Amino acid sequence: MPRARYLPELLQVHAEELAFLWSQRKRALHSFELTQHNYADLAERVEAHVQGLLCAPAPHLLDLLSPVLNGVDTEDSDEVFAAAYALLRSQHPAAELAVLKAFASARGPALQGIVEALATAPATPTLDSLHSLLTTAPPATAAAVAAVLASHRRLPGDAARLPQLLADPDLATASWAWRAAALADRTRSAVTPQRPYAAAVTHADAVVRDAGWAAVAWGAQAASLPALRKAASEGDAVALRWLAVLGGSEDVLLVQRGTLALDDGPARCALLARHGHPTGLNALARWMDDGDEATQVAAGDAFELLTGIDVRGERRQVTPPDGADDFAREMAPLAWFPAIEKARAALQQHGSRWAGGQRWRRGLCLDSAPTAEQARTLDMQSRWDIAARVALAGGAAPPPPLV
C-alpha cells in the first residue's frame, strides 16, 4: 500500500498559516517600512503553505475547505482567501467550479476573500465563465467580477455594464467598480473611456473617494488636479493624502496647511513623511520636543523616513492614559522616543542639501525616477506613490494593486 504524501492533521495548520501570512502580505504591499525584498520573502512563505496544502488530493482539499469557502465556518476574508486560493491552485475542475459557485453567492468578507484569490491565482479557462456573471449577476457580484477580470487584463475598458456599476449607490459595489476601472484604464490599449470621476471623488464615503482618486491617477487624468486641490483645501482628508502623493511644487504650501490643520498628531507626521518635502522637517523637529508622546514618537519615525537618519533616543514605555488599570499600566507598549539634539544636528549638517530637492525618502531625492538599484531600497508605499505619479503623467507604470 503506498504511503500517504501528506499528513492530514497538518492541512489545517497550512490553511491557518496561509490565511495569516496573506494578511501580512496585504499589509506589506503598502508598507512604509518593508521593501520589495521583504515583500518577496512573504510571498515565498505564502507559497510554501500553498504547496503544503497541494500535497493533498483535490477532493480531500475540497472536503476540508468547502465550509470556509462558503462562509459557514468563518467571517474572516483571509481565511476564505486561503481556502479559495488553494482550491484554485489545485487546478482541479471540481475545485475551481466550487470557487466560482461560492463567488456567485458570496457577500461581505467571503466575497472579499474570493475576489483576492481569483485575482491572485494564475488565470485559467474557467475565468471565461465570469463574463456572463458580469452581465447577469447582482451589482455587488458584477463589480467584483469586473475587478477580477481587470486584474487579469480581461475587462474591456468600455465594458457595457461598468458605467452603471461605477454609479451604484451601494458603497462596496462602487468601490470594486472603481478599482476595476483603475486597472482596466492602466492596461488599456486605446483611449481611456470617459469616467464619472467627479461623482466618485466627491462621494460621501471615504473608501469610494479613495478608489476614485486612484482611478484618476492611473487613468492619467492630470486635468483633475485642480479638483484635487479644491477638495484638499476644503478639508477632505482623502484628497489631502492624494495631493501629498501627486502634487507638485506648487502644492507644497497647500499640503502643509492642510496637514497642520489635522487634529491627529501622528497622522500629521505620517503625511509630512509621505509628502517628502524638506520644509516639513522643521515641524517634525518641533513636535519631537513639545508634542504629546504619540506625536513625539511619530515625529521621530517620520524624520527618519524622510531623511534616512536615525534620531532615536530613549526606549521606554509609553505613559498610560489617566484612569488606566494596573494591567494596562503594566502592558504599556515600549517605544523609541526621539532625541531632539540628533534631529537638530542633522538639520544643521544636511539642511542645505535637503532644501535642494522637492521629495525625499530615507535620504534619497525622488525628484526624478530612481534607478533600479535605488528602487530596491525603497519601501513599498513609496514605490506605489512613484507609480501613481508616473501614471498620472501618462508614463509607463505598473497597474495599481487590487488590495
HUVENUR-V447968 format. One record per backbone hydrogen bond with DSSP energy under -0.5 kcal/mol. CO is the residue of the C=O (numbers start at 1). NH is the residue of the N-H. Records with the same first field share a line. If there is no record, write none. Layout:
CO = NH / NH
This chain:
6 = 8
7 = 10 / 11
8 = 11 / 12
10 = 14
11 = 15
12 = 16
13 = 17
14 = 18
15 = 19
16 = 20
17 = 21
18 = 22
19 = 23
20 = 24
21 = 25
22 = 26
23 = 27
24 = 28
25 = 29
26 = 30
27 = 30
28 = 31
31 = 381
34 = 380
35 = 39
36 = 40
37 = 41
38 = 42
39 = 43
40 = 44
41 = 45
42 = 46
43 = 47
44 = 48
45 = 49
46 = 50
47 = 51
48 = 52
49 = 53
50 = 54
52 = 55
53 = 56
57 = 60 / 61
58 = 62
59 = 63
60 = 64
61 = 65
62 = 66
65 = 69
66 = 70
67 = 72 / 73
68 = 71
75 = 77
76 = 80
77 = 81
78 = 82
79 = 83
80 = 84
81 = 85
82 = 86
83 = 87
84 = 88
85 = 89
86 = 90
87 = 91 / 92
88 = 91
92 = 96
93 = 97
94 = 98
95 = 99
96 = 100
97 = 101
98 = 102
99 = 103
100 = 104
101 = 105
102 = 105 / 106
103 = 106
107 = 110 / 111
108 = 112
109 = 113
110 = 114
111 = 115
112 = 116
113 = 117
114 = 118
115 = 119
116 = 120
117 = 121
124 = 127
125 = 128
126 = 129
127 = 130
128 = 131
129 = 132 / 133
130 = 134
131 = 135
132 = 136
133 = 137
138 = 142
139 = 143
140 = 144
141 = 145
142 = 146
143 = 147
144 = 148
145 = 149
146 = 150
147 = 151
148 = 152
149 = 152 / 154 / 155
150 = 153
154 = 156
156 = 159
159 = 162 / 163
161 = 165
162 = 166
163 = 167
165 = 168
170 = 174
171 = 175
172 = 176
173 = 177
174 = 178
175 = 179
176 = 180
177 = 181
178 = 182
179 = 183
180 = 184
181 = 185
182 = 186
183 = 187
185 = 188
195 = 197
196 = 199 / 200
197 = 201
198 = 202
200 = 203
205 = 209
206 = 210
207 = 211
208 = 212
209 = 213
210 = 214
211 = 215
212 = 216
213 = 217
214 = 218
215 = 219
216 = 221
217 = 220
220 = 222
221 = 224
222 = 225
224 = 228
225 = 229
226 = 230
227 = 231
228 = 232
229 = 233
230 = 234
231 = 236
232 = 235
235 = 237
236 = 240
237 = 241
238 = 242
239 = 243
240 = 244
241 = 245
242 = 246
243 = 247
248 = 251
249 = 252
251 = 255
252 = 256
253 = 257
254 = 258
255 = 259
256 = 260
257 = 261
259 = 262
263 = 265
264 = 268
265 = 269
266 = 270
267 = 271
268 = 272
269 = 273
270 = 274
271 = 275
272 = 276
276 = 360
277 = 280
278 = 281
279 = 282 / 283
280 = 284
281 = 285
282 = 286
283 = 287
284 = 288
285 = 289
286 = 289 / 290
287 = 291
292 = 296
293 = 297
294 = 298
295 = 299
296 = 300
297 = 301
298 = 302
299 = 303
300 = 304
301 = 305
302 = 306
303 = 307
304 = 308
305 = 362
306 = 363
308 = 310
309 = 311
311 = 339
314 = 316 / 337
316 = 335
321 = 324
325 = 329
326 = 330
327 = 331
329 = 332
333 = 318
335 = 316 / 337
337 = 313
338 = 340
339 = 342 / 343
340 = 344
341 = 345
342 = 346
343 = 347
344 = 348
345 = 349
346 = 350
347 = 351
350 = 353 / 354
351 = 355
353 = 356
354 = 357
357 = 278
359 = 366
361 = 364
363 = 365
364 = 361
371 = 375
372 = 376
373 = 377
374 = 377 / 378
375 = 378
378 = 36
379 = 383
380 = 384
381 = 385
382 = 386
383 = 387
384 = 388
385 = 389
386 = 390
387 = 391
388 = 392
389 = 393
390 = 395
391 = 394
392 = 222
395 = 397
